[in-house]
Amino acid sequence: MHADVHHLLYAAESAELRSKAGEFRLPRAGLRTRVGWTLVEVGLRLTAQGRDAAAPRAAAFHPA
């Protein structure tokens, strides 16, 4: 097969696959924003729990 024919067939198949993939694509900005804010919220909760939980554990430790 000639290189030009191979390239044309590849380009046609690639365009067809891209058009089919567009139907299944999720809205990235909305999903990315929700996941980002969820991670921020989880991180803030973990840091708040870490500060509250660290003091009693350190005070409860009695060296022998």
C-alpha positions, 0 to 999 in steps of 0.5 A: 500500500502506498504511503499516501493511501495509508495516511488517508485511510488512517486520517479517515478512521481517526476522524470517525473515532474522534466523532464517536468518542465525542458522544461519550465525553463527560463535561470535564470542567464541572466534574473536575471542579466538583472533584477538586472541591471535594478533595479540598474539603476532605483535606481541611477535615483531615487537618482539623482532625489532626490538630484536635487529635494530636494534643490528647494523644501527646498528653496521654503518653507517660514515659516510664 
